Every structure is written in structure tokens, then in C-alpha cells.
């Protein structure tokens, strides 16, 4: 193993500014989907798909709608289970928060640089359970994130009073909502790590 130079051996010692810069760089927050959480959600979908398909094949009318309804139930259950399991076994991180900004894959917004971030918050939501809300200056976004903002549906706040309150506090700045309930880290742990990260970056004026 190569050793560093000792004092007095001619090597340069780090400057005070370099030490301060190194100290100010925090470890990135990296979040993956949880196999356990998504597996629990997928399990009943698998049961519905198998039982509905079996009933359709054997001619058993469990749902009172005939064979086609059972086949439809099997298809919906199977597709939902496949989607959840695909998310569970995704090897790539879903969210990375580092010194560049917030890198997000679901929704697929790419990089939200820190200079575009107006505010941050978490909220309970009826359909998505828990979300990370990122208020942004859309004029400062990267192209991928800007395309997402142009396509987004602005009805989210109607399903969550906390989200509506957050957007009201942001005084008209649009926001991106990232589902965080199914990460391999808890929501509380993510909030603590995020609070520590924000200390290094502050807020946009």
C-alpha cells in the first residue's frame, strides 16, 4: 500500500482553504427500492392473478362476472405484481442526493441542481403514502427535469393537504414529488440525512 508523504519529506501540506472545502463535502445520500416492502405489496397481487386465472380455466365463477372478468383480474394482478417485482430487483439507486443536487429516477427527472431548488419537504399522500417534495425554479432545471415539469399533472395537491400547504408556502414555485415510502431506508432516516445535507447548501433566495 502506498503511503502518504510525511511532514518534512518535501510534500505539500493541504492549505486551510482545501481543508475547509474537504470538510464541507458530505457523503451522498443513496436510496434503493426495498425488496421486502415491494415484495409484501406484490404478494397479494400474485395470489389474485393465480386464483383468478385458475378460476377462469376451471370455469369457477368467483367474481360473478364470468370468464372474461376472471381473465382481466388475472392480467391486472399479474401486471401489477410484475411491475412491483421489477422495481424491487432494480439494482440501480432510485435517488441520489449529493453536492451536485438531487438525482431522481422515479419520476425520471434526472438531475435537479441545487441552484434550482427553492424548498424541500416531506408529506403524507393518499395514493403515494409518503413523498419528498422539491420546489424548483423551473427556469434553472436541466432539460430532462424541465420536460417532466411540462408534462406533469398539477392535481397532486388535491390529494394531500400537506402538499397543498407546502406549495402555498413556496409562493407559486412548482414542485416535483418523489415517492419515498418504498426505499430501503426509513422515511425518518431519509429526513435526518436530508436535513444534514441541506446544511451544506442552504436555500435559494
N, C-alpha and C positions, 0 to 999 in steps of 0.2 A: 504494500500500500504506500502510495506516495505521500510523504509528509510535507506539511507547510513549512515555510521558511521561518526560522527563529529570529527574534529580535537581535539586531546586531549583525545578521548574516548578509546584509545588503538588500533584503526585501523591503518593499514599501509597506508601511502600516496604513490601514484604512483611515481616510480622512474623517473628520467629525460629521461632515455632510453625508458621506457614504454610510456611516454607521446609522445616522438618523433615517436615511432612506431605507436601509435594510430592515430596521426595526419597525418601520411603518408599513411593511408589506405583510399582510395577514395570509394565512393559509386559505385556499379556496374552499368554499362550501360545495360539496359534490353530492347530489342526491340521485339514487337509483329507485326504480319501482320495486316494491316489496313483493317477493314471490308468495309469501304467506298471505298477505292481505288480499292480493288479487286471486290467489288460489281459492280462498274461502268464498269470494264472490262468484268464481267460476263454477264451483261445485254444484250448487242448485241448478244452474243453467244446464250442466251436463246431465243431471238427473231428469230435468224436464225434457231435454232433447231425446234421451234414450227411451223414457217411458212413453212419450208422445209417438215416437216412431214405431215402437213395439205395438202400441195400441192400434196404429194405422195398419200395420202389417197383419195383425191377428183379427182385425175387424171389431175391436172393442171400442165402444163409444164412451170414453171417459168424460169428454168435454161437452157432449151433447151437440156437436156441430158436424159430425160425420168425418170421413177420412181426410178430406182436404184441410179441415181445421187442425187435425192432429199433425198432418204433414207440415202445415205452416208453423205450428208450435214447435215442432222438432227443428225446423230450419232456423227459426228465430233464436231458440235456445242454443243450438249448435253454433250459430254465427257469433252470438254474444260470448259464449264460452271461449271460442277460438280467439276472439279479439282480446279478451282479458288475459288469456294464457300467453298470447303473443306479447302483450305488454309485460307480463310477469317475467318472461325469459329474455327480454331485451337486455343485452349486455352493455349497452351504451348508457351513460348518465342522462337523465331527463332534464336536470337543472344543474348548472354550474354558475356560482357567483364568485367572481374573482376581481382582481384590480382593474380589469378592462370594463367590467359591467356584469350584466345578467344574461347568461346564455340559456335559452329555453328551447326545448324540442316539442313540448306539448303545452300549449299550442306551439306550432312550429314557427316561431318568430325570429330565431337566430339570436343575434346579439342586440341587447339594449344597452348602449354605452351609458356610463354614469352621468355624463353631461346631459343626457336626455331624460334622466329620472327626476321627476318632480316630487314624488312621495311614495311611501311604501306602507302596506298594512296587510293584515290577515283578517279573514271574515268567514263566518259560517254561511253556507249557501244551501238552499233546499235540494238542488239536484246534484251539486258537486261536493257537498258536505263542507270541505274547508278549501279556501283558495288564498293564494298570495296575490294581492292587488298591487299593481305597479302603475302609478300615474305617470304619464310621459308627456314630453313636448314632442309631438309627432313630427315637427319640422326638423328635429335633431336625430331622428331614428335612421338606422341602416335601412337599405331598400327592402330587405325581406320583412323586417318588422313593420315598415311603413305599408307594405302591401297587406299585411294582416290587419292593420288598423282600418284600411279602406274597405276590407271585406267583412269586418266584424259586425255582429248584430248587437245593437245597443239596448237590448231588453234585459240584460243580466241584473241590473239594479232592482228591477221589479220583483225578482225572486228573493232578494236579500235586503232587509232594512239596513244592515250594517254596511253592505256595499253601497247602497244609496247614500248613506251618511258620509262614507269615505269620499265618494265622488263629489258630494256637496262641499266638503272641506277642501277639496282640491280646486274649487272655484272654476269648474268648467274644463279642467285638463282631462283628456280621455285616459282610460286605464285599460291595462291588459290583465287578465285574470288567469292565474296558473293553478290548476288543481294540485293540492299537496297532501291530500288525505292518504294516498296510497304509496307514499315514499317509504323507503326503508329506514328513515329516521322519523321520530315523532314530530308532530306539529310544534310542540313546546320547544324541543331541541332545535328545530329549524329557526324558530323565532329568536331564541337566545343567540345562536350563531349569527343570524342576520343582524341583530342589534349590535353585536361586536364588529361585524364587517362595516356597518354604516358609519361607525366612529371614524373610520379611515377616509371616508368620502364626503360626509356631510350631505346637505340637501341643495337642490337647485333653487336659486332665488326667484 
